[in-house]
Amino acid sequence: MCNVASAVKATHLLKFHLLSVRRQREAELRLLEEETARRVEEAIRKKVEESLNSEEIKLEIQRRIEEGRKKLLEDVAIQLEKEKEATLIEARHKE
């Protein structure tokens, strides 16, 4: 009977140990995943920052700003012309 009790106790201890090892490995894996995610995020951030600071990107941004200003001025001129025409038509109708 002692051998059976010892075997049961040993089995329980082994299960407890395996569970402990499994939990420890899971915790280590979570930490590794978090560290990997942090490093990937940092590498991406650095790459984006380098790209944004490149002369090519700065020139492209400047070009787009200038195009936007030009388009805005054209749109304003068109709108002013439409309003001017509407005002003239309204003035003619009042005469």
Backbone torsions as a table, in degrees:
resi	resn	phi	psi	omega
1	MET	NA	-35.2	179.1
2	CYS	-62.9	-38.1	179.8
3	ASN	-64.5	-38.8	179.2
4	VAL	-66.4	-44.9	179.7
5	ALA	-63.4	-41.3	178.3
6	SER	-64.6	-40.2	179.4
7	ALA	-65.8	-41.5	178.8
8	VAL	-64.4	-44.9	179.3
9	LYS	-62.2	-43.6	178.9
10	ALA	-63.1	-39.5	178.5
11	THR	-63.3	-44.6	178.7
12	HIS	-63.2	-43.1	178.7
13	LEU	-62.9	-40.7	179.2
14	LEU	-64.8	-44.2	177.8
15	LYS	-60.9	-44.1	179.1
16	PHE	-61.3	-44.2	179.6
17	HIS	-63.1	-45.3	179.8
18	LEU	-63.2	-39.9	177.9
19	LEU	-64.4	-41.7	178.6
20	SER	-62.8	-44.8	178.7
21	VAL	-63.0	-42.3	-179.8
22	ARG	-62.0	-45.1	179.0
23	ARG	-63.8	-39.5	178.8
24	GLN	-63.9	-43.5	179.3
25	ARG	-65.1	-38.9	177.4
26	GLU	-63.1	-41.5	178.1
27	ALA	-64.5	-43.2	178.0
28	GLU	-62.6	-40.3	179.0
29	LEU	-64.1	-42.9	177.4
30	ARG	-60.2	-44.8	178.9
31	LEU	-62.1	-42.0	178.7
32	LEU	-63.4	-42.7	178.4
33	GLU	-63.2	-42.5	179.1
34	GLU	-63.8	-43.9	179.4
35	GLU	-64.3	-41.7	178.5
36	THR	-63.0	-44.9	178.9
37	ALA	-61.8	-41.1	179.0
38	ARG	-63.1	-43.9	-179.7
39	ARG	-66.5	-41.0	178.2
40	VAL	-63.3	-45.3	179.4
41	GLU	-60.1	-43.4	179.5
42	GLU	-65.1	-41.1	178.5
43	ALA	-63.9	-41.7	178.4
44	ILE	-64.7	-45.3	179.6
45	ARG	-58.8	-44.0	-179.6
46	LYS	-64.0	-43.0	-179.7
47	LYS	-63.4	-43.6	179.0
48	VAL	-63.7	-43.6	179.6
49	GLU	-61.6	-44.0	178.1
50	GLU	-62.3	-41.7	179.8
51	SER	-63.8	-44.6	-178.8
52	LEU	-65.8	-27.9	179.9
53	ASN	-87.0	-3.3	-179.0
54	SER	-72.2	150.3	-179.0
55	GLU	-62.1	-38.2	-179.6
56	GLU	-60.1	-45.0	-179.8
57	ILE	-67.6	-41.7	178.4
58	LYS	-59.4	-42.5	178.8
59	LEU	-65.3	-39.9	178.9
60	GLU	-64.6	-42.0	177.9
61	ILE	-62.6	-44.6	179.2
62	GLN	-61.4	-42.1	179.7
63	ARG	-62.0	-43.7	-179.8
64	ARG	-66.7	-37.2	176.9
65	ILE	-62.8	-45.5	179.8
66	GLU	-63.5	-41.5	176.8
67	GLU	-62.0	-41.7	179.2
68	GLY	-63.0	-43.1	178.0
69	ARG	-62.3	-45.1	-179.6
70	LYS	-60.4	-46.2	179.9
71	LYS	-62.5	-42.2	179.5
72	LEU	-61.9	-45.3	178.8
73	LEU	-62.8	-40.4	177.7
74	GLU	-63.4	-44.1	179.7
75	ASP	-62.7	-41.1	178.7
76	VAL	-64.9	-43.0	179.3
77	ALA	-62.2	-43.0	178.4
78	ILE	-62.8	-44.6	180.0
79	GLN	-63.4	-42.0	178.5
80	LEU	-62.8	-40.6	178.8
81	GLU	-63.4	-42.3	177.9
82	LYS	-62.7	-43.3	179.3
83	GLU	-65.6	-38.2	177.9
84	LYS	-62.3	-46.3	179.0
85	GLU	-62.6	-42.5	179.3
86	ALA	-63.1	-39.5	178.8
87	THR	-65.6	-42.2	178.6
88	LEU	-63.7	-43.5	179.2
89	ILE	-62.6	-42.7	179.3
90	GLU	-63.8	-40.5	179.3
91	ALA	-65.1	-38.8	179.2
92	ARG	-65.1	-38.5	-179.5
93	HIS	-67.9	-29.3	-179.3
94	LYS	-76.6	-23.0	-177.4
95	GLU	-71.4	NA	NA
